[in-house]
Amino acid sequence: MLYGQPHLACHECDALLTRVALPPGKKLVCPRCNCTLRKPARDPVNRGMALSLTSLTLMVPAFTMPIMTFNMLGLDTVDTMIKGVLHLFQAGFWWMALLVLFCSILAPTLESALVLSICLLVRARRYGGLLILLLKLQARVRRWAMLEVYMLGILVAYVKMIDSGQVHMGVGMICFSGMMLATTLNTMLFDTHSIWEQVGRYRGGIHEVRPR
Ligand SMILES: [Zn+2]
């Protein structure tokens, strides 16, 4: 199999098409089923860096500042994300605590750090083995970052608790929402395909793949 082969197959209708160089701002559309085959991002590296830095900056207050304050009979309970994980550990739900820790804290942090590192390497034109390793790692980690599930959990808890006392959203919640938005946009828009193309051009465009 050759990386620089002149044909590609449509993922919807399997039409075999001739690969063409895409001018900036254009997208590749299948002439048979009209589905978009490729739409290169205009500035994947700078946008990836901006979203990763936003996400990483907001993570510190999002994880350590109060997500919500619950007041019942004059008694205030303040909860942060880190405290939530510790409560789960202390209650004996260690497997759930590990899952929340990994999917809501570690995976999103690692994903943003990986995207930032990839962008920095591309800007420095370092297309070696480290960049390839980080690209593969980012593809695996992004499947585990599930901030939206955690956000859903917070909203469900908010709705359930609102009848029992006074609930106030904290600064951590605003930071968490911003971080979730930046991370989700980064996951959706980060154009790894164009970076793989740059790696391919740098490495001569041809990769032999050994049959298994
Ligand atoms: Zn098609």
Residues whose N, C-alpha, C, O or C-beta is under 5 A from the ligand:
A	BS01	ZN	C10 E12 C13 D14 A15 C30 R32 C33 N34
